[in-house]
Amino acid sequence: MSFGNRLAISAATAAAPAAARRKLVLVVDESRAQRAMLAIHLTRAGYEVAEAESGDTALAFCGARRPDVILSDWVMRGISGPELCQQLRTDREGPYIYFVLLASKDEPADIAFGLESGADDFLTKPASAAELLARLRAGERILRLQDEAHSVYVRLSETLAALRSAQVAMDRDLNEARRLQQGLIGERQARYGDFTVSNLLRSAGHVGGDLTGSFAINARRFGVFAIDVSGHGVAAALLTARLATQFSASVDQNAALFINEYGLYESRSPAVLARYLNHLMLADLRVDTYFTMVYAVVDQISGEVRLVQSGHPHPLIQRADGKIEQVGNGGLPVGVIEGADYEEISFVLAPGDRLLIASDGIWDAADASGRVLGAEGLAAVLQTNRSTKGLGLVEAMVWSVLGYSGGRQTDDISAVLIERGAAPDESVAEAT
């Protein structure tokens, strides 16, 4: 059969499924008689056989149709058997070819050289039909495993491509969710008479479970809240969004607000609000999570602050003279124990004082040795930035925390800063 006819046969059978077609063996040998003998044995064993009289002819054949197995003589004019194997191994496109070298010499050094050239097996001429077919059956098992591995690789590649596509879509959605969550705190800074409220929210991931904000109660009072939902990610963010409605500026949705008998907006006491939210979590929402919170009602005229601390880190007061005070007794998180009681505390912010409510993402930031920032470190940050106010202070605090932790942020970072303006005579003194 001529090389051209063999290519025609190859084209006709190339589309046949690998499991349904016979394995194609390419016999490469200068001796027509040797090729004919091997072809007889292989055909009787059920193989499809093609022949090539040289290494160059074999390479041309492989370029048109890739055989499953090559039986190649070692010594040939032009390209030798090992050289043919080396050239085929450099071409990594297409299915794997099982390569068997045929040689009249069986010295260990020769066998090692042939295998190092990329051959899979080595047969000494003349090889018996039984040994030849046994070696080919072993090669088929290897090819079958190779095909299975390739199929798995293809499926994994397709799955990975689908996952990457899904990840791109998810990242896009999470980035949009992040922007929406940032919008939950409204304006980053709000003014209520002589008071300024500045908010900080920096999630560890795309979205987080922290929330801060403030809202006007009436012409005299305003409310401030800081929330930290347990856990991270989407689940925590969804609960945060649900809780954000409880502190809406609308009296119809804000759980803290009600209209008194005079038709004026008023706020429930912080302790009562904490008890209500605790019941809401356990009886209505029924989620397997909880949150910590600080909610404060601030009187713009007297400077009185009435506050409930529900498992959230302690608020810190920095007085006008720089002195740091820690307030609160801890308290239980919201959504842990039905009927939990919450303590309410009160104090006064004098002109020039400020109150910082920071999440545990700030308090628990750790350095390389594992030492947490804590109250001492946070007080040092306040002292260092004593002359910095508003958003400048909360941003400086972020840089200080990240600098302390070596740039690592393992938890959401949030804070709300309440500052009371200095008295007029103090402002003049500072200006001079």
C-alpha positions in Angstrom: 0.0 0.0 0.0 1.4 3.3 -1.0 2.0 6.2 1.4 -0.7 8.3 -0.5 -3.3 5.5 -0.2 -2.5 5.1 3.5 -3.2 8.8 4.0 -6.5 8.4 2.2 -7.5 5.6 4.5 -6.3 7.7 7.4 -8.6 10.6 6.4 -11.6 8.3 6.1 -11.1 6.8 9.6 -9.8 9.9 11.5 -13.3 10.9 12.6 -14.1 7.6 14.2 -14.3 7.7 18.0 -11.2 6.5 19.8 -13.2 3.8 21.6 -14.8 2.4 18.3 -11.8 2.4 16.0 -8.8 0.1 15.9 -5.5 1.3 17.2 -3.2 2.5 14.5 0.4 1.2 14.6 3.0 2.9 12.3 5.9 0.5 11.5 9.1 2.3 10.6 11.8 0.2 9.0 14.0 0.3 5.9 13.4 -3.4 5.3 10.2 -4.1 3.3 10.3 -7.7 4.5 10.6 -6.7 8.1 7.7 -4.2 7.8 5.6 -6.9 6.0 6.2 -9.5 8.7 5.3 -7.1 11.5 2.2 -5.9 9.6 1.0 -9.5 9.3 1.2 -10.1 13.1 -0.4 -6.7 13.9 -3.2 -7.1 11.4 -4.1 -10.5 12.7 -4.2 -9.1 16.2 -6.7 -6.5 15.2 -4.6 -3.4 14.7 -4.7 -1.0 11.8 -1.2 -0.8 10.3 0.6 1.8 8.3 4.2 1.7 7.1 7.1 4.1 6.6 10.5 3.2 5.1 12.4 6.0 6.9 12.3 8.5 9.7 11.5 11.4 7.4 8.5 9.5 5.9 7.3 8.7 9.4 7.4 12.4 10.4 5.4 13.3 7.3 2.9 10.6 8.1 2.5 11.9 11.7 1.9 15.4 10.4 -1.1 14.1 8.4 -2.4 11.5 10.8 -1.2 10.7 14.3 -0.7 7.0 15.1 -1.4 5.5 18.5 1.8 3.4 18.4 5.1 3.6 16.5 7.3 0.5 16.1 10.6 1.9 14.8 13.9 0.3 13.9 16.9 1.8 15.7 19.4 2.0 12.8 18.1 3.8 9.6 19.6 6.1 7.0 18.9 9.7 7.8 16.9 10.0 11.0 17.6 7.1 13.4 14.9 5.6 15.6 16.0 7.5 18.8 16.2 10.8 16.8 12.7 10.2 15.4 11.4 9.7 18.9 13.1 12.8 20.2 11.6 14.9 17.4 8.1 13.5 18.0 8.4 14.2 21.8 9.2 17.9 21.1 5.8 18.2 19.5 3.4 18.3 22.4 0.3 18.9 20.4 -2.2 16.1 19.9 -2.6 12.7 21.6 0.4 10.9 23.1 2.2 8.3 20.8 3.5 5.1 22.4 6.9 4.6 21.0 8.7 1.2 20.8 12.3 0.9 19.6 13.4 -2.3 17.8 17.1 -3.1 17.9 19.4 -6.0 17.4 21.5 -5.0 20.4 20.4 -5.3 24.0 23.3 -3.8 25.9 22.1 -2.0 29.1 23.7 1.3 27.9 21.9 1.1 24.6 18.6 0.4 26.3 19.1 3.3 28.7 20.0 5.6 25.7 16.8 4.6 23.9 14.6 5.2 26.9 16.3 8.5 27.6 15.4 9.5 24.0 11.8 9.3 25.0 11.0 5.7 24.0 8.4 3.9 26.1 9.6 0.4 25.5 12.5 -1.6 23.9 12.4 -4.8 21.9 15.3 -6.9 20.7 15.1 -8.1 17.1 13.9 -10.6 16.1 10.9 -10.3 18.5 8.4 -13.1 18.7 4.8 -12.3 17.9 3.7 -13.2 21.4 6.2 -10.8 23.0 5.4 -8.0 20.6 1.7 -8.2 21.1 2.1 -8.5 24.9 4.2 -5.3 24.9 1.5 -3.5 22.7 -1.3 -4.6 25.0 0.6 -3.0 27.9 1.1 0.1 25.8 -2.6 0.2 25.1 -3.3 0.3 28.8 -1.0 3.2 29.2 -2.6 5.0 26.2 -6.0 4.4 27.8 -4.9 6.0 31.0 -3.4 8.8 29.0 -6.7 9.3 27.2 -8.7 9.3 30.4 -6.3 11.8 32.0 -6.6 14.0 28.9 -10.4 13.8 29.1 -10.3 14.8 32.8 -7.9 17.7 31.9 -10.3 18.9 29.2 -13.3 18.7 31.6 -11.3 20.5 34.3 -10.2 23.2 31.9 -13.8 23.7 30.8 -15.0 23.8 34.5 -12.2 26.2 35.4 -13.1 28.5 32.5 -16.8 28.5 33.7 -15.6 29.2 37.3 -13.5 32.1 36.1 -16.5 33.5 34.2 -18.6 33.1 37.3 -15.9 34.7 39.4 -15.8 37.7 37.2 -19.6 38.1 37.4 -19.5 37.5 41.2 -16.7 40.1 41.6 -18.7 42.6 39.6 -21.8 41.9 41.8 -19.8 42.1 45.0 -18.2 45.4 44.0 -21.7 46.8 43.3 -22.8 45.4 46.7 -19.8 47.1 48.3 -20.8 50.4 46.9 -24.4 49.9 48.0 -23.2 48.9 51.5 -21.0 52.1 51.7 -24.2 53.9 50.8 -26.0 52.5 53.9 -24.0 54.9 56.2 -25.2 57.8 54.1 -23.0 60.9 54.4 -19.6 60.1 55.9 -19.9 63.2 57.9 -22.9 64.9 59.5 -23.4 68.0 61.6 -25.9 68.5 64.4 -25.6 71.9 65.9 -22.1 72.1 67.5 -21.6 68.3 67.0 -19.9 66.6 64.1 -20.3 62.9 63.4 -17.7 61.2 61.2 -18.1 57.6 60.0 -15.5 55.0 58.9 -16.3 51.7 57.2 -13.6 49.6 55.6 -14.6 45.9 54.9 -12.0 43.2 55.0 -13.5 41.7 51.8 -15.8 42.9 49.1 -18.6 43.3 51.7 -18.7 43.1 55.4 -20.8 43.0 58.5 -20.0 46.4 60.1 -22.2 49.5 60.0 -22.1 53.0 61.5 -24.3 56.0 61.1 -26.4 58.7 62.7 -29.8 60.3 62.3 -31.7 63.3 63.6 -34.3 62.5 66.3 -35.6 66.1 66.7 -34.3 69.6 66.8 -32.5 68.9 70.0 -31.3 65.3 69.9 -29.7 62.9 67.4 -28.9 59.2 67.5 -25.6 57.5 66.7 -25.1 53.7 66.1 -22.2 51.3 65.5 -23.0 47.7 64.6 -20.7 44.7 64.1 -22.4 41.5 62.8 -20.7 38.2 63.6 -19.0 36.5 60.7 -17.9 38.0 57.4 -19.0 38.1 53.8 -22.3 38.1 52.1 -24.4 36.6 55.0 -23.1 39.2 57.4 -23.7 42.0 54.8 -27.3 40.9 54.2 -28.1 41.1 58.0 -26.3 44.4 58.1 -28.5 45.7 55.3 -31.6 44.4 57.2 -30.5 46.2 60.4 -29.8 49.4 58.5 -33.5 49.8 58.0 -33.9 49.8 61.8 -31.9 53.0 61.9 -33.5 54.7 58.9 -34.2 58.4 58.9 -37.8 57.5 58.3 -39.9 57.3 61.5 -42.0 54.6 59.8 -39.0 52.3 59.6 -36.6 53.4 62.3 -37.0 51.2 65.4 -35.6 53.9 67.6 -38.1 56.6 66.7 -41.7 57.2 67.7 -44.1 60.2 67.7 -45.1 61.3 71.2 -48.4 62.7 72.3 -47.5 66.1 71.2 -46.8 65.0 67.6 -43.1 65.3 68.0 -40.4 62.8 67.1 -38.8 61.2 70.1 -36.3 58.3 70.6 -36.8 55.2 72.7 -34.1 54.9 75.3 -31.0 53.0 74.2 -31.6 50.1 76.6 -35.2 49.6 75.3 -34.0 49.6 71.7 -31.4 47.0 72.5 -34.0 44.8 74.1 -36.3 45.2 71.1 -33.6 44.3 68.6 -32.6 41.3 70.7 -36.2 40.0 70.6 -36.3 40.8 66.8 -33.2 38.7 66.2 -34.4 35.7 68.2 -38.1 35.7 67.6 -38.6 37.2 64.1 -35.4 37.0 62.1 -34.3 33.6 63.6 -30.8 33.7 62.1 -27.8 31.8 63.4 -25.8 34.9 64.2 -25.7 37.9 66.5 -24.3 41.4 66.5 -22.6 43.8 68.9 -23.8 47.4 69.1 -23.4 50.8 70.6 -26.4 53.1 70.4 -26.3 56.6 71.8 -28.7 59.5 72.0 -26.9 62.8 72.2 -28.4 66.1 73.5 -27.0 68.9 71.4 -27.7 71.5 74.1 -26.6 69.9 77.3 -24.1 67.6 75.7 -25.6 64.6 77.6 -25.0 61.2 76.0 -27.2 58.2 76.9 -25.7 55.1 75.6 -26.1 51.3 75.6 -23.1 49.0 75.0 -24.2 45.5 73.7 -21.0 43.5 73.5 -19.2 46.1 71.4 -15.7 47.3 72.4 -15.7 50.1 74.9 -16.2 53.7 73.6 -13.4 56.1 74.4 -13.8 59.7 75.4 -11.0 62.1 74.7 -11.5 65.3 76.8 -10.5 68.7 75.5 -7.4 68.5 77.7 -6.4 65.2 76.0 -7.3 62.9 78.8 -8.7 59.5 77.7 -11.6 57.8 79.5 -13.1 54.4 78.8 -16.8 54.0 79.3 -19.3 51.1 79.4 -19.4 47.7 81.0 -19.4 45.5 78.0 -22.9 44.0 78.0 -24.3 41.0 76.1 -24.4 40.9 72.3 -27.7 41.3 70.6 -29.4 38.0 69.5 -27.8 35.6 72.0 -30.1 35.3 75.0 -33.9 35.9 74.9 -34.9 38.4 77.6 -31.4 39.7 78.1 -31.2 42.9 80.0 -29.1 45.9 78.9 -27.6 48.6 81.0 -27.8 52.2 80.0 -25.1 54.7 81.0 -24.9 58.5 80.6 -22.2 61.1 80.6 -21.6 64.6 79.3 -19.5 65.7 76.3 -18.2 69.2 77.1 -17.1 71.6 74.4 -13.9 70.3 72.8 -14.6 66.6 73.9 -15.0 63.8 71.5 -16.3 60.2 71.7 -14.8 57.4 69.6 -16.7 54.1 69.1 -14.4 51.6 67.2 -15.1 48.0 66.2 -13.0 45.0 67.2 -11.4 45.1 63.8 -9.5 48.1 65.2 -9.1 47.0 68.9 -7.9 43.5 67.9 -5.5 44.5 65.1 -2.2 42.6 65.9 1.4 43.2 65.2 3.8 40.5 63.9 4.3 39.1 67.4 0.5 38.8 67.9 0.2 41.7 70.4 -3.2 43.4 69.9 -3.6 47.2 69.6 -6.2 47.3 72.5 -7.2 50.3 74.5 -3.6 51.4 75.2 -2.7 51.5 71.5 -6.0 53.2 70.5 -5.5 55.8 73.1 -2.0 56.4 71.7 -3.5 56.9 68.3 -5.9 59.5 69.7 -3.1 61.3 71.5 -0.9 61.3 68.5 -3.7 62.8 66.3 -5.1 65.1 69.0 -5.1 68.1 66.7 -6.6 66.1 63.8 -10.4 66.2 63.6 -13.3 64.7 61.7 -12.7 62.5 58.7 -9.0 63.3 58.9 -8.8 61.6 62.3 -10.6 58.4 61.3 -8.5 58.1 58.1 -5.3 58.7 60.2 -6.6 56.0 62.5 -6.9 53.5 59.6 -3.3 54.2 58.5 -2.1 53.8 62.1 -3.9 50.5 62.5 -2.7 49.1 59.2 0.8 50.3 60.0 0.7 48.5 63.4 -0.6 45.2 61.8 1.9 45.4 58.9 -0.8 46.0 56.3 -2.8 42.9 57.3 -6.6 43.4 57.7 -8.3 40.3 58.8 -11.5 41.9 60.0 -13.8 44.7 59.0 -12.8 48.1 60.4 -15.4 50.6 61.4 -15.7 53.5 63.7 -17.9 56.5 64.5 -16.4 59.7 65.9 -18.6 62.3 67.7 -17.0 65.6 68.3 -18.4 68.6 70.2 -17.1 71.9 69.0 -14.9 74.0 71.3 -16.5 76.9 73.2 -16.0 80.3 71.4 -13.4 81.6 73.7 -11.4 78.3 73.4 -11.6 78.6 69.6 -10.1 82.1 69.8 -7.4 80.8 72.1 -6.5 78.0 69.7 -6.4 80.4 66.7 -4.0 82.7 68.5 
